């Protein structure tokens, strides 16, 4: 019978300073097939920076909605972004995106305005409808000003709460 004792065999490190299996020896390149590099591949072209005229048109698309909304009591707020979209849709992708976003945002908020008017006229009345109109107006104004500032800096702005009609 043999007695248990230290067993001979491969330990955690290979003998003689050889590299561990699966790892290349330091200072030498890895052998075998090349492995995938990390990061995103660089393909295509970088997005174009909007020109000063395009930035001005995008700012106009954002600010025309609250101006038209104030002048028409909220009924024509979609008209300004729609006109800018119709003029620039084939000329500049940045202006098209800004005008489409402003139009889609105004469409969704116009439906909320309609809902608040219905609340004012029906049984619930002004208790819910008027505060809802004020909140809708302030949120819309804040989003339009934020979009205009970003467009003036040449950055895209995506409106929240959009019903995607124009693109």
Secondary structure, DSSP 8 states (H G I E B T S, - for coil): --------S--SS-GGG---TTS--TTS---SS----SS----S-------HHHHHHHHHHHHHHHHHHHHTTTSSHHHHHHHHHHHHTTT-HHHHHHHHHHHHHHHHHHHHHHHHHHHHHSSSTHHHHHHHHHHHHHHHHHHHHHHHHHHHTT-----SS------
